[in-house]
Amino acid sequence: MSKISQLMGKSKTFTIGGIELEIKPRTLKDLDVIVDLSDEKKKGLALAELIRRTLKDAIPDATDDELASIGIEHFKTLSEAIVEVNGLSKENASTD
């Protein structure tokens, strides 16, 4: 593998809603949604899409209907896991 592998994020396992999920970091393919997170009008839908993509990666056989039915009560925990895995917390801020 090339040097670029050093720039790839690392997944981490979280227990959310009583099930263990391997949360994988988001990548360049998610840039469209990440950009929308900074737009106040699109932020809610962007967060929902980011969570949907993250869950689809964690549970590949989940159907679109199942993903659309995830309870809002899990959004905060899922969002925090996404922030942590992607190094987006203020403590992890870097000037790389």
ABEGO torsion letter per residue (X at the ends): XBAAAAABBBBBBBBBGGBBBBBBBBBAAAAAAAAAAABAAAAAAAAAAAAAAAAAAABAABBAAAAAABBAAAAAAAAAAAAAAAGABAAABBAX
